[in-house]
Every structure is written in C-alpha cells, then in structure tokens.
Amino acid sequence: MNTTASSQHEEYRQAFLRHLPKRVESIEQRIGRYRRDGWEAEGLRMLTDDVQRLAGASGRYDLIEPSQHLLTLEQMLGEHMSQRTLPNAQQSDRMLTLTAAVTAALTVKPTGPQKVAHSEVPPAAYWRRWTGDAPDPNAMPEPIAENIARQGGIARRIYLLSDGNLFANELAQHLDTEGFEVEPVETAADLSELLMSLSPHLVLVDASRMPDILAVGTARREAQQRGSGQRIQLVALAAADNLQSRLDARRAGSDALLFPPFTIPDVMRQLQTLLAPATEEKLRVLIVEDDRAQGLFAQSVLTNAGMQAVVEQEPLHVLEALEALHPDLVLMDLHMPHANGVELTALIREHATFKNTPIVFLSGENDPDTRFDAINAGGDDFLSKPIRPKHLITAVQNRVRRTRTLQQQQAADLPPRDEATGLHRRAFVLDRVNEALGSGSDSPAAEGGALFVEIDNAATLRERLGLAALEHLVVNAGRVVHDELMDQHVAARINDNAFLVLALGLDDTALLALARRIHDAIGGHAFEAVGKPMRLRASIGACPLRFGFGDASALLNTAERDCREARASESGVRLHEPPKASEIDAETALVEHMRQAIENDGFGLIYQPIVAVQGGGSAQYQTLLRLRDATGKQVPAARILPLAERAHLMTDIDRWVLTRAMSVLGQQREQSHAMRLFVPQSMTTFAAREQPGWLKGEMAAHDLAGDSLVLECRLEDALLNPPALAAFAHAMRGEGVRLCIGQFERSAAADRLLDQVPLGYIKLAPKYAAGDIAPELREEAKAVIEHAHGLGVQAIGHRVEDPHAAATLWTAGIDYIQGNLVQSASGGLDFDFNATLM
C-alpha cells in the first residue's frame, strides 16, 4: 500500500471510529425496542443487514474485538433469518450483551490493530452506563402508531446535509417530532463517511448545499454498491428553479427536486410520500419455464427481492396456475414442449381476467422475427438470457409499476359501480362522504353516518384458502351488502376485506339497526369456497356524522377503530362514542400496565375444577387469567384481550400463562399432588411457527410431563385456520400435550375439524348447558358427544350453573362438568375430587 492509499485508509478508519458508537447505540436501542414490543420479520432483516455492514467495516479497519462481537451478533441474527424464526426474550438479552461488549471495547478508542479478544462477556456492572443521561433500552418511548416514520418498528433514518440554517433546523425538528431519526451533516465529506458506516433511508440536501449534489450522488451510489441493496432515496432543495439545478439533480440521481418557496408542510409531505412503507401485497410472479434449473434460478432471485414467485414447468397447466395465483406479471419462456410461449401468450390474452396482465419473455432467442412474433402475440417485453439478478428484479418491478399506474389512470374513467358486487367505486363514495361532511350541521345530510364493515380474520382465511378463494368470498360478501342496502344508501369496497357504507338521513337508532341487518345478513349467508360451504363473520363500526369530522379520511379512521372494538364484542357491532380524555389515558395506561405485568409477573391465575360425572379421577382445573389495575381493581378479560390484540401482546401473555401454569404444576408435583391444567391460548399463538419449539424448551426446563397440560382454543378461532392447529398438534406429537376446542357446537365445519385435528377434549358451547333447552338442542348435544366419543375425544359441559343442566348433559353422555354448580373460580387448588359424585 503506497503512502497516499495508507493515509486515506487511516482517514477513513478514524471517520468510521467517530461514527461507530452512535451506530452501535442505534442497533442496541432497536433490539431493546423489539424485545419489549415484539420482533417482526422485516425489522429482523434490516437489523441483520446493518449489523453485517458494521461487522465487515470493523474488520476492514482492524477493530478486532468489536468486529468479533458484531460478527457473533450477525451470526445470531442470520440463524433466525435462515430458520425463519424470531428471537425470544433470552436471545434478545444475549444480543444486548453483545452490543454492550462492542460499546465497552470502544470506550478507549484503539489507535492500531488489536489483539484477538477471547471473551464476549462485557465488563462488570456494564449496565450502569444506562443510568443517568443514557436511557434504558427497555424503557424506550412507545413507537408512533400507524406512523410512516417507522417500518417494522424501525425509525426511518434521514441524513440532512445543510449549513445549519434556520429552515433546515426547523425541518429537522419537525421530522424528529414525527418519529424520523434525523442526523444533521455539515459537509459532503462527512456525509460520505456516514454512508460508509450505516446507510440511511433518505439523504436530504438543503439548498445551501446544492452545489455538492453531484458529489452526494456519487457517494450514494458507492454506498448502495457496498451495501446490502437497501434503496437510499435522494431529495434536493434547489436554491432556484433553473436548468442547471435540474440537470445536476438528474445527474446525481435525485428522486425528487423541490423548488422555492419552501414550506415545512410541503417538504414533509414529499418526504413522507417517499418513505411511506409499502402497504400493498407482495408482487406475485408466475414463471413459466420447462427447464427446472432456470425456473428455480428466477424464482430464487425474485423471492429474495421480496416477491411471491411460483414456477410452472408444464405449459399446458398455465391457465390453472394463473387462476390459482392471479399474478401481477408472467415471466414466460419462449421454447417449450407441447406449447411454446407465443401460443400460450395468445391463449392468455383470450382470457378476460388476464388480458392486461403483463407478460415478459425471458429467453436466449436472438432472432428479430421470433421476438416480433412474441410481442405481437401480446407480450409486453423481451429479456435476454442470461440475465443479471438485479436487471431481472428491476425489469419486473418497473413493468408492474407501469401497469398499476395505467390501471389507476383508467380507474378514473370507470363507471361509478363495480360490476362484480354492484357496489359503487371507492372514490365515488368518498366524494359523497366529503360532500356530506361539508354540508354543515344544519343540513339534512348531516344526519346519518358511515358503517365500516370488515370480514373477520381475512389474513387467516387467505393463508388457509388462498388469495383467489378469499377474493371470491369478499366479492360475494359485497353482493350481500348491496342486496341489503337495496340502493337506499351508497357503499363501496374500501380495501381487500372491508366495505364502507354511507347512510344519510338516519338517526343513531336507525343507523345501528342497519349495521345489525348487514351483520346478520353476512353471518347468515351460505358462502362457498374451494367447493365447500362456509360461513363468514363480519364486524361493523357505525359512526354518526354528527360528531363532526374534517374529511372522509378522519371519519373512515374512526369507523375502522369502532369496527376493531366491535370484533371483541358478542354482537359484532359498535356505535361510535367519542372517547373521553380520561378514557384514552386509561387505555394507554392499561396497555403499559400489561407490558409491565408480562415483565414483572403482574398477572394472576385463578382456577376452576373440572370434575368427572362419575366422581373421582385425577385433579384437573381450568386456568383463568386475572389482572388488577394500578388501583387494585380487577380488570375483566373482555377489556384485556382486545387491547392485547391491538398492542400485539397476545403471544407474550399466552406464554406468561403457560410458564406460570408449568411452575404451578411443578410445585404441586413436589408436594406429590398430581394434576392437569387446561390453559386457554389464542390462535395467534398456535399459528406461530416458533411456538412448538418454545413450548418444548419450557417443558424441558420445568421437567414437565406433557399429559399434565391441555391447551384450549375457541371453536370460532380454530375454524379459521385448522391447518395451523393441526400442524401444532403434530409438532407436539410425542410430548403428551393435548388440545381442547372450547365453545364447541355442531356444524359441518366443526365436525370436519373434529375429524381432522387430533384432540383430547371438547368443551360444549354454553347453549347446551342452559337450564331448560329444547328437545332438538338436547339431541344435538347428544350427537356431538357421540361423535367425539367415536374419535376417542372426551366432552366437557361448560358453564354449568344448575342441577337441571347437569342432569341434561349427563343423559347426553357428558364426561366432565365445569361451572359454578361445582365450584366458582378461585385461587385455591384444594378441591376434593374423590368426594365428588355428580
């Protein structure tokens, strides 16, 4: 290395050292935030990329000990990426230990190459650095809900190059308030150093630094080439609108160029548009390729770019593959047996559904006439083999983007109604909403309201049935809504699984009655999907216009929140009531209280015995979750669970309950008291891929026999994702853990679930335990129990309150009774099962 190169290397090394502590602190804070709020796949990926870059740069600049710790952290994150799992609390703590070790190694900045360190354990009492002015990563402020400043829980990073003028400083303050992570930079050289250390999401060049735009563009390109492929947006504020500024910005590769006069709101809107996380689904690509190796190559490239890619090797099955996937683009080979790409393209264009789907040929064919035939048959583009991965990704993304833009432009000229559902177009209804809101409180239009109608558990239905089947169900649900309205009100499909109804001229009572009619119509309709009958459940938020809203967006957001509240209620419908300030504060405090309860064992369990109708038998109890608020008042589960769902705390709470239940079982075993506990769990937890592994590890840690645990899931939740429940049951096969379906009532879907998922118990729905049920309901209960017994599944009568109900269930063949007739729930585990005879 010559003197100049050596000097430059040392200059870069010192620049990297100056910025490394802040980069490590940012990573540490993100890990702390994930540990508290929950990990997400996208956040894990981005964190892995950032750690990988820092580890590589640390090694390049001879920072051996920090590099080793970062490499260990990178390997930990990489294992989760490859295994598609998310870190648990213990693994997150291990990661925080490694970041602390990096910080400790940087306390005294090294001036030359270091010796290899043989320990990853930080110095004693390293945690003290979190005291005083340094915040505890586990006490970070709550992330901004629904804020585009965050994606996957990660603050969006912006480097602001300016001379520190008043406008730039004020803009930085506004961005910081909105949750962006802003780092002011004074010179282009400093910006280059920062880009070497950690790539941002956006670089903003103030008008005072516009002369440096070309250098900034060069530094950005180099950073992207060295990095993991993360896109770095570039926005410039020009000092004046002239041709030179436009040329310089274009040559630098700017994504946006803004001209004076500048206002903070204008610049904020532009940045928010560029940094808004994608809300659309993954791009779906169908790869038609008879060569398996070529198909898998294209699939791997597109999948790694975040797309859903499916390979179809048999050309004659292309139409079936199109129907199943409904792709955004078809990547077509040219020369294939049985049917070539030109023929297939012509056939696809004859299909009304796919006449506008982009078809891009990927072939080694160089003959101009053959290429012309391919385009003439309906192809949109032609790519030559071999193709570099990034060129393939860009070609696919650009083609889909152009097609979507064209479709959006054409949508403006569409008729006001959708032919499939009979409902109005989204824009039409939103315009009517804005007109109603702008008419004034004295206008008749101000009387009425909006209904947000959402099909429950659409994500689970899509995973279970596929996108095409879900689309079919939602379209049919739209027809049900249309028929119920009878053209008296306007409605539109507002997103993939929800509808918006504008009903004018109705008072609150009539608006709520309309919501209930729509709810019952959807719930009572016999839908069909993948050849099987199916029932859907909708939740509806009803929001009167009289409360006053600035625009359709504000009204829509409020109605959607009411819909989420309705989902947790038995009726499935909720009329909006403006929350009081005290209620908002109380809800926020309760969520934080739940977080603390998870961390500090603040929840409690009470138990209710489940007794055999013949008396005797082993001791077994139902566990019931309890929580007391800061005043000591007990919080009902009906209030806890909806908040926990919205705050993504259900899996954490479920695991707390399981861990506590296992501890109780261990304590009872030490006292020679064998027993079994029934533990409710959410479908979210059952469906988590890592849950079987976590549970096996906890059982081993508690030295617990699996037959002492019964995990319970409500029938309504289980029917939305039977494959996930069956997968969990099979994963736990051999451990002895049994499953129970609660709220069980007879239906074709419930019978299939009973046949398909290996269960140990069912709990009958409360309607079978009423004091005086109709004869047909009594026969239905008997049939359910007989079906269960035929499969070796035992039946439990649930919420049994009086002797008459117990006698009815006894004659139907019930195995166990649970309810206040036996004993109300309490904190004790001293029920005498041997002395009980029903």
N, C-alpha and C positions, 0 to 999 in steps of 0.2 A: 504494500500500500504506500503510495507516494505521500509527501508531506501535506499537499493540498487535500487529498482524499482523507488522510488521517485527521487533519484539522476539522474538516467538515463532519466526519463521523463523530468526533468528540463534541462538536457544537450540537449536533442532533441529539446526542446522548444526554447532554446537560438539559436541553429543552424537554426531552422526554421525562427526565427526572423531576423537573419542575412541575409537570402536569400529572405525573403518575399518582401521587397521593389523592388528588381530587377524584381521579378516575376510579381508584380503588374504593374511596368513600362512597361514590355513587353506586357502585356494584353492591357494596355492603348494605346500603340503605334499601336497595331493591330487594335483596334477599330477605332482609328484615321485614319488608312490607309483604312479600309473598308468604313468609312464614305466618304472618298474622292474618292476612286476608285470603290466602289460598293461592296456589300456583295455577298458571294457565299455560297451555302448550306454546302459544305464540311468545309469551314472555320468557319461557324457558329457552326457546330457540334464540331469541335476540340476546339473552344474557350469555348463552354459550358462545355466540359469535364475538361478543365484546371481550369476554374472558380469553378466548382463543387469540384475539389480536394482541391483548396486553401481555399474555404469556410469551407469544412469539417475539414481540418487541423487547421484552425484558431479557430474553435470552440473547437477542441480537446485540444488545448493549451491555452484555456481561454482568447483568444483575442476577447472579446465580440463585441466591436464596429466594428472592421474590418470584423469580421465574419458576422455581420448583413448586412453591406453594400455589402459584397460579396454574401451573400445569396439572397439579393434583386436583384443583377445583375444576379445571376444564374436563379432566377425565371423569369426575363425578357427574358433572352435567351431561357429558357425552353419553354416559351409560344410560341415563334416564331418556335421552333423546333416542338412542338405538332401541331401547326396550319399550319406548312409548309409555313411560310411567312418570308420575310427578313426585317430587321429593316430599317426604313426610317431615314432621317437626324435628325429629332427631337428626335426619340428614341435613335439614336446613341449619341446625345448630352447628353441625360439623363444617358446613360451608362458611358460616360466620367466623368459626375458629380459624379457618384458613385465611380469610380476608384480614382478620386481626393480626395473624402472623406476618402477612405482607406488610401491613402498616408498621408493625414493630420492627421489621427488617429495614424499613425506610426511615426510622426515627433519626438515625445518623446516616446521612447520605453517603454512600460509598464513592470513592474517587477513582477506583480502579477495579479490575476484575476481582471477584470474590472467590473464596474457597467454598467448596460444596458443603451446604449445611445438611446435617443428618437428622434434623428434628423438625416436625411440623407443629410442635406444641408452642404456643405463644408464651411470653414471659409471665411470671406470676402476677396475679391481680391486673391482667391487661384490661379487664373490664372497666377499670377506673377511668379510662380515657373517655368513657361515655358519660361521665358525670360532669357537672359544671356546665360549660357552654356547649358541650357536644351532646346532641340529642341521642336518646336511646333508640336504636332502630326498631325496637318493638313498641315504641310509643310515638311512631310517626303519625302525622295528621291523617285523617281519613282521606282516601282518594276521592277526587271530584266525580260524583256520579254522572254517568252519561256525558262526560266531558271529552271532547275530541283531543284535548291536550294529553290524554293518556290512551294508550293502546295496549291491551293485555296487561294493564296495571303499571305500564312503564311511562314515565314522564317523557314527552317528546322534546328532544334536545334541539336547541337553536343556537348557532354561533352568530353573534351580531357584530359585524365589522363596522366601526364608526369612530369618529374623533371625540366621542363623548358629549355631543351637543345636546341641547335641551330636548329636542324632539325624539332623538334616539333613546335618551334616558327614560323619557315618559313612556315610549313604546315598550321598552324593556320591562318597566314596572307593570304595565297592563298585561303583558304576556305572562309575567311571573304570577300575577293575580289569577289569571285563567288556568294556571297549573302547568305551564310550559317550563322547561328547565333552560333558562337563558344564560348564556355566558358571553359577556361583552369582550370584544377583542379590538385592540387598538391598531395593529399593523397587519399587513398581508403576510409578513414573515411569521408573526405569532400565530396567525390562522393556519399556516402550513404546518407548524409544529403541532398544533392541536389536532389537525386532521390526521397526522401520523399516529397520534396517541389513541384517539377514540372518535369514530365517525359520528357526526350529528345526523339528525333527520333533515335539517334545513340550514343553509347558510344565507343570512340576510346581509346585503351590502348596502349601507346607508349612502345617501347622495354625496356625503363628504368623502367617501372612499370609492366613488365611481371610477376614478382613474385607475384603480387597481383591479378592475373587474376581470381583465384578461388573465392576470396572474392568479386571481382567485379561481377562475375556471380551470386553469392548468392544475392547480393544487387539488381541486376537487376530483378531476379525472384520475390523477395519480392515486388519491386516497381510495377511490372506488376500485381501481385495478388491484391495489394491495389488499383490500378488504374482502369481506365475505359476499359481496354482491348487494349489500344494502344500498338502496337508492338514496342519494343525497340531493335534496331539492336546492335550487339556487334562485333567489329572488333579489332583484336590484331595484333601488330607488334612484331614478335618474335626476340629475340636477336641472335638466331642461329637456324638452321634447325636441330632439333633433336627430338627423340621420346618423351622425357618428355614434350617439348613445345607443341607438337601435342596433347598429352594426356590431358594436363592441359587445353588447349583451347577447346578441345572437351567436357571435363567435365564441363567447365564453360558455355557451350552452345554457343560458338562463331559462328557467321555467316560467318566469313572469318578470315583466319590466313595468314599473309604475312611474307615472309622471306627476309633477306638481300641478296644482296644490295638493299636498298630502293631508289626510286627516287620520287620526288614530283608528277610528272605526273602519275606514276603507282598507287600511293596511291589515288590520286584524282579520277582516273578512277574507281577504286574499290568502293570508297565511293559514287560516282555519280550513279554507277550501282545499289547499294543497296538502295539509297534514291530516285531514279527516281520515280516520281509519276506514278501510273498505267495509261497507255493510252488505255488499252483495255476496251471493254464494260463490263458491269456487267455480272457476271456469271448467266446464265439462267438455272433454275432447274424446271423440271416438276415433281410434286409429285402426284403419282397415289395411291390414298388411299380412300377406300369407307367410312371409319369412319371419319365423318366431323371434330370431335374434334381433332383426331390425325393429320389430314391433316392441320388444321389451326395452330396447335402447330408447326409442322415442317416449315410451311410457315412463321410464325412469327419469328422463330429463324433465318432462312436463310435471311429473309428480313432485319432484324436488323443487320445482318452481311454484308449488302450492296449488296445482290444478288437479282435477279428478280425471285421470286418463284411463280408458278401457280399450283393450286390444281385441279386435275381431279378426281371426285368421281365416274364417270361412266366408268368402264373398257372398255366397247365397243366403247367408244369415244376417246380412247387413240391415235389412228393414226391421227385423226383430230387435236387433241391437239398438237401432235408432229409437224404436218405441220404448225400449226399457230405459235408455239413458237420457233421451231428449238433449243431445249435446249442443253446446254453443258453437262447435266447429267440428268438421270431419276432416281428418288427415288421411288422404287417400293414396294408396299405391296405384301404379298405372298398370303394370303387367302382373296378372294373377290368373290362376287356372279357373275354369268354369265360367268366370265373368270378369272382364277387365274393368279398370277404373272408369273409363269413358262410359261404358254401358251402365255401370252402377250409378254414376252421376246422373245420367239421363233418367233412370228409374226413380232416383231420389227426388228429382225436380218435378216428377209427376205426382208426388205425394204432397197434398196441400199443406200438411203440418210442417214439412221440411223444405218447402220451395225456396225459402230465404235463408236457410242455414248455410253459413259459409263452408265451402268445400275447397281445401287446399291440397294440391297434388305434391307428393314427395317422392321423387323418382330420379333415377340416373339417366333417364331418356333425354337425349340432346337433339333429336330430330325436330326441326321447327314445325313441320306439318303435324306431327303427332301432338306436340304441345298445343298447337292451334285447335286440333280436334278436342282436346281435353277442356280447354277454356270454352270452346263453342258449345260443348255439351252441358255447360252450366257451372264449370269450375271457376273459382274466384282468383286463384293464384297458383303459381308453379314454383316449387323449391327443388333445388338440385341436390342429389346425394353425391358424396357425403356432405352433411351439414354440421356446422359447429353448434353445440348446445345453445349458446346464448342467442345465435341467429334464429334457431328454431323457436325458442321461447318468445323472442321479440316479434317474430312473424305471426305467431298465433295470437299473442296479446293485442297487437295492432289491428289485425283483421277483425277480431271480436269487438274491439273498441269502436272501430269504424261502423260495424254493423249495428251495434247498440245505439250509437249516435244517430244513425239514419232512421232507426225504428222510433227513437224518441221524437225526431222531427216529423215523421209521418203520423205519430200518435196525435199530434196537434190537429190534424185534419180528419181524425176518425169521427164517426157519429157518436153522439153522447151516450149511447148504450153499448154494453158488451153483449155480443150475440150469444155467448155460451151461457151466461147467467141471467140475462135480461136486466141486469142492474146497470146503473149509469156509470160513466167513466169517473175515475178518481178526481180529475181536475174539475169536472163539471160540478160534482158535489161540494168540493172545497170552495169553489166560487160561490155556490149557493149559501154555504156556511158564512163566508165573509160578508155576503150581502145581508144576511140575517143579523149578524153581529153589528154591522154598520147602520142598521135601520133605526137604532135608538130604542130606549126603554119604553117609549110611549107607543111604539108601533106594534100591531098585532103579530108581526114576525118575531118579536122578542119573546113571545110566549111559545114554548116548545123546548126542544133540546136535542141533544145528539146521543146516539147509542153506539158504543164501541163493542162489537160482537166478535169474540175470538174463539176459535176452535181450540179446545184444551189439548195440551201435550202434543202439538203438531210435530215438534222435533223428534219425539219418541216414535210417533206414527211414521214419520219419514224413514227413520232408521229401520223400523220393522217392516214396512211395506214397500219402500222405495219412493222416489220423487214422483214418478208418473202416477202411481196409485194415490198418493196424497193429493196431487193436483186434481185428480178425478173426484175425490171426496170433497175437496173445498169448492170446486165448481158446482157440484150438486147441492152443497150447503148453501151456496149463493142463490141457487134456484128456489130453495125453501124460503130463504129470506125474502126474495122477490115475490113469491106467491103469497106470503103472509102480509106483505105491505099493500098488495092489491093496487099499486100505483097511487096510493094516497100520500105517500112520502117518498123522498128520493134516497137512494142508497148506492154505495159503491164498494168494491173490494179495495181495501186500503193497503194491504200487504199480502204476504204469502198465505196467511191463515186467519185474516181478520177482515171485518166489514165495518163501514161507517154508515149509520142511518141518521138522516136529518128529518126530524118530525116536528113540523111547525103547527101552532095552534092548539097544543096540548098542555094542560096543566100537569103538575108533578104526578098526580094520581094516574092520569091517563098515560103519561109517558112511561111510568113504571109498569102499568098494565100491558102496554105494547111490548116492553122488554121481556116480560114474563111469557107473553104469547110466542114471541120469536124463540126464546129459550126452550119452551116446551115443544114447539114445532120441530126444532132441530133434534132435541133429545128423543122425540117420538118417531122420527122418520126412519124408515128401514133403508139404510145405505148399503152399498155393496162395493167391495174392493177385492181385487185378485180372486174373483169368483166366490167370495164368501160374504155372508151378511155381516153387517157391522153397525154399531150404534156410536154416535158422536155426542159429545157433551160440550156445550158452549158456556162461556162466562160472559156476562154483559155488564158494562158500566154505563149508567144513564146519567147524563149531565145536563141540567136545565140551562138554557141560555141566560136566564135572569140573573145569574151570578156575575155576569159581565166578564168578557174576555177580549183581549186585544185583537186577536185574529184566529183563524181556523187552527193554526198550529197549537196555540195555547189551549183551546178547547179540546183538541184531539189528545194532547198530552194528559189533560186532566181526566178525560173519559177513559183513557187507557189505564191510568192509575186506579181508577174506580173498578175497572174490569179485573185488575190483579187482586184487588180486595175481594171482589165477588167470587173469585176462584176458590177462596178459602172458606166460603160460606156454604151452607147446605142448599140454599135457594139458587145459587149461581148468578144472582142479580143484585146489583147495589145501586141505589140512588145517591148521587153525589151530595155530600155535605161539606162545606168549606171547613177545613181543619182549623182549630184554634191554635194560636201560637203556643199555648201550653201543651197541646196535644202533640204538635210537631216536636217540641223539645223533649217531651216524654218518650216519644217513639225513638228518637235518636239516642236518648239516654238508655233506653231498654236494649237496643242493639249493642251498644257499648257494654252494657251490663252482661249481656250474653257472651260477648267476647271474653270478658274478664272471668265469667263463670267457667268457660271452657278451660282457660289457662290456670285458674286457681281453684278448681273443684268446687265451684259455687252452685252447681246444680244439686238436686237431691233426687232420690228414688223412693217411692213407696210401693207397696206390694199388695196384691190381692190373690188369695188362694184359688186354685183351680182344682176341684175335687172330683174324684171318680164317683159315679152314681151308685156304684156297688159298695162304696166305702173302702177304706184302707188305701193301699197303693203308695207310691213314692210321693214325697212332698214336692209340690210344684206351684210356682207363683207367677203371676203377671207383673212385670215391672212397669211402672208409670212414672214419667218424668215430671218433676216439680221444680219451680224456680220462684224465689222470693225477690221482690224488687228492693231498692235501696231503703225503703221504709219498713221492710219486713212483711209486706203484704204479698200473698201468694198470687202469682201471675198464671192465669189459665192457659192451658196448652193451645186453645184456639187463638190466643193472641201471640204466643211464642212462635208457632210454626210458620205462619205467613211471613212474619218479619225475618225469621231464619232463612226461609227460601229466598227472599229478596236480597238478603245480605250474603248469600252463598255460604251459609253456616251449617246446613243440614248434615253434611257428611261429618263435619267436626263434632257436632252434637251427637250424632249416631255413634261415633267412635267413642266419645266420652261415656255414653250409656253402656256400651259393650264392655269397655275397660272396667267401669265400676261394677258391672254385673259379674265379671270374671273375678274381681277382687272379693266380692261378697261370697261367691261360690267357694273360693279358696279358703276364706275364713271359716265358712260352715264345714268344709271338709276337715280342717284342723280340729274342729270340735266334734268330729265324727257324725256330722249331720249331712247326709247326702240329700241333694235336692236338684230340681231342674227349674230354670228361669226362662220365661217367654219374654223376648226382647223385641219391641217394635223397631223397624228400620224403614227408611224412606227408599223409594225406588231409585232415587239418585244414587244412593249408596250401593244398592245391589248392582246397579249398572256400571259402577266404577271399575275399570279393568284391574286396578291395583288392590281392590278390596279383599279378594280371597287370599292373596299373599300377606296382606296386613293382618288379617284375622288369624291365619295360621301362625304367624310370628307371635302375636299376642297370646294365643292359646299355649304355645310352647313356653313363653315367658312365665305364664301363670301355672304351668304344668297341669293343664286343664283337659279333662276328657270331654270330647265334643258332644256326647249324648246328654250333657247337663245344660246345653244351650238349645233353644228353639228360637229361630229368627222369624219375625212376623211381618207380613206385607199386606196392605189392604187390597181387596179384590180389584177395586177400581184402578189402582195404580198398576197392579200386576197384569191386567188385561191389555194395558198399553204397550207392554214390552215383555211378552212371555219368553222370547229367546234369551233376553238378558238374565231373567230369573232362572231359566233352565241352565244357562251357562254357569251361573254362580253355583247352582246346586251340584252340577257335575264337577266343578272345580273343587268343591268341598267334599266330594265323594271320598269316603275312606276316613274322614275326620270325625264322623258321627254326628255332626251338626244337622239338625232337621229344620225344615221350613214349615211355616204355618200361614195360611191365607185367611185374613180376617174379613169380616163383613160379607161372608160368602152367601150368595143367593143364586138360585138356579137360573141358568140361561145356557144357550148353545155354546157361547164363548167360554163361560165358566166351566162347563162340562169338558170342553176341549183342554182347557188349562189343567184341569184335574187329571186328565189322561196323559198330558204331555210332560208336566213338571213333577219330578219326584218329591212328594210332600209327606210330612209326618202327621199333620193335623189341619183341620179347617175349623174356623170359628163361624158359626151361623150368624147371619145378619140379625139385628135386633127385632125385625118384624116377625121372626119365627118365635120370639120369646115374649110376645105380648100376652097379656093376661087372658084374653078371650079372642082367639084367632079363628078365622073362617075355616070350615072343613077342608076346602080346596088348598088353603095355605098349609094346613096340618099335613095333608097328603104330599104336598110339595116338599116339606121339610123331611118327611119320611123317605121320599125318593132320593133327596140329596144325600142323606145319611147312608142309605143302602148303596148308592153309587160309590161313596167314599170308602165304605167297608169293603166293597168288592176290590178296591185297589190297595187295601191294607192301610188306609188313612183313617185316623180317629177323629171324631167330631166333638166339638165343644159348644155347649149352649152359652151364649154370651149375653151379658146384661140381664140376667135372670133376677127379677125383683120379688116375685111372689110364688107361693107353693103351686098355684094352679098352672102357671107357666112351666114350672119344673116338671109337674106331672105330665103335661102335654109333650114335652121334649123326651121324657122318659119312655112314654109309649111309642115315640117315633124312633127310639133306639139310640139316643144320645149316649156318649161315653163319659163326658165330663160336664160339670156345671161351674160357671163363673158369674158372680154378681153379688149384689148386696144381700140377697137372700142367704148366701153362705156367710159372707163377712165383707164389710166395706174395706176399701183400701186403707192401709196404714203403714207405719214404718217398721212394724214388727214382723218377724219370721217365726212365730211360735204357734201357728195354728196346729191343732191336733187332728191330723188326717186319719189316724187309726180309729178315732172315736166318732167319725162322721159316717153316717149312712143316709143317703137320700131316699 
